[in-house]
């Protein structure tokens, strides 16, 4: 069971998605704007954030960029969803740091499958990947490594 937060200004869509995910065994809730999302995230880090691309006020894309630049949420799994289905929207979402993308209206089973797939791919990855200190040390017996 994963904890999932949905951020969508369309409460009907948020409720439908939440009910589908709850039916699949996840703990799920929703908020209707970016401000509420930030307030909720300040209290608790969910396992996944489903974020509407187009919301009035602070857009989902702006919230996504803010979370990706945050030390606490840079690695939070985020799936964007929107009514638009063009490749430009998908490319923009991925460029800004979305882990996945789904178009609305969505099929309940397809949403559950995509969410579970994203959660499964993230489950076995550590949150931080410490690099061995020897990578940063140079000497006659160790080559110098340059990161680009």
Secondary structure as GFF3:
##gff-version 3
##sequence-region A 1 148
A	DSSP	beta_strand	3	7	.	.	.	ID=ss1
A	DSSP	alpha_helix	11	23	.	.	.	ID=ss2
A	DSSP	beta_strand	27	31	.	.	.	ID=ss3
A	DSSP	alpha_helix	34	43	.	.	.	ID=ss4
A	DSSP	beta_strand	48	52	.	.	.	ID=ss5
A	DSSP	alpha_helix	60	68	.	.	.	ID=ss6
A	DSSP	beta_strand	78	82	.	.	.	ID=ss7
A	DSSP	alpha_helix	87	95	.	.	.	ID=ss8
A	DSSP	beta_strand	100	103	.	.	.	ID=ss9
A	DSSP	alpha_helix	108	123	.	.	.	ID=ss10
A	DSSP	three_ten_helix	133	135	.	.	.	ID=ss11
###
